[in-house]
Amino acid sequence: MNPESIKSVLVNAFPDAVEVSVTGEGGKFQVTIVSEEFASLRPVAKQQRVYAPLNEYIASGAIHAVTMRTLTPEEWRKAKLFG
C-alpha cells in the first residue's frame, strides 16, 4: 500500500476534511487529518474514526503502523502559526 492509496481511502471517509496528508512507506505511515468532525470527539474516538476505514488494510498486513494527527481547523491554524 502506498501513501496515495491511503489518502484516497481517507478522503472518501472524511469528505469534509480541510486537509488529508499521508507519508510513509514499508507499511508504516503518518497521517494528518484536519476536520471539524474532530471538535466533539475525545482522542480515542478520533483514533477509532481514522482506523475504521483502514481496518481491512491493517488486517491484511498492507498497513503495519499508523501514526496520526487529528486536528480541527482551528488547531491546524494554530499549529501552522506556532510550529
N, C-alpha and C positions, 0 to 999 in steps of 0.2 A: 504494500500500500504506500502511496506517496502523498505528500502534503496537499497537492491539488485535489486528489480524490477525497481526502478527509474534509477539506474545506468545502467541497461541493455538498457532502452529506450534512455538514453543519449549517451551511447557508440555507439548505432546504428545511432543516429543523428549527432554525431561528430566522424566519423571513423578515422580522422587524429589526434585526441587528444592524447597528451602525457600522460595526467593524467585525470581521472574522478573519483571523490570520492563523496560519499553521506553518510551523517549521519543523524540521527534524528528518531523520532517516533511520533505517535499520529497525523499524518497529517502535522507535521512541520519538514521541512528538510533543511539541509545545504548542498549546492552543490559547489564543486570546479571543474572547468574545465580548463585545460591548452591546448590551441590550437593556432597555428599560425594564424588561421582564425580571431582571435580577433584583430590582429595587425591593421587592416584597419577600424575597427568599433568604433563608438562612444559608450559611456556607455549605452545609451538607446537601441541602436541597438544590443548590446551584450545581454542585458536582454531579448529583444524580441526574439532573436535567441535561447536562452535557454528555454524560456517559450513556444515557438511554439510546440515542441514535448510533452510538459507536459500539454497543454491546456485541453485535454479531461479529464485528471485525476483531474485537478483543477475544471473543470465544474461539474464533478460528485461528488465532495466533498472528494474524496480519498486523495487529497493533499489540505491542507488549507493554508500553507505558505511555501515559498521558500526563503531562504537567499542564495545568490550566490556570488562566487568569480570567475571572468572570467579573466584569465591571459594568456599572451603569454608565450612561453617557457623561454624567457629572463627575463620577470617579475617574473616568478616562480623561476628561478635560484637565482635571487636577493633576493626574499622573503625568500628562504631557507637559504641563507647566512646570512642575517641580521635580521632574525626573523620576 
